[in-house]
Amino acid sequence: MTGMSPFYANKGYYPRLQILTYPGLPSQPAAPFVADLEEVHTELKLAIREVQERYQKSADAHRTPVPEI
């Protein structure tokens, strides 16, 4: 046991559990961060889709046809 959370081990600080949202007040310093995060999410979604298609092709190659009744 390490005595620390995985979050702390990765980030070096503990997460804040209090979330303050102000939907009417956009944050200028956060805009580049949000844009970068959206780009990362887009890349991850594409990578997940590609992996799902690869697994689907592999699974379909081992399937037997549905028997006719």
Secondary structure, DSSP 8 states (H G I E B T S, - for coil): --SS-HHHHHHSS---------TTS--TTHHHHHHHHHHHHHHHHHHHHHHHHHHHHHHHHT-------
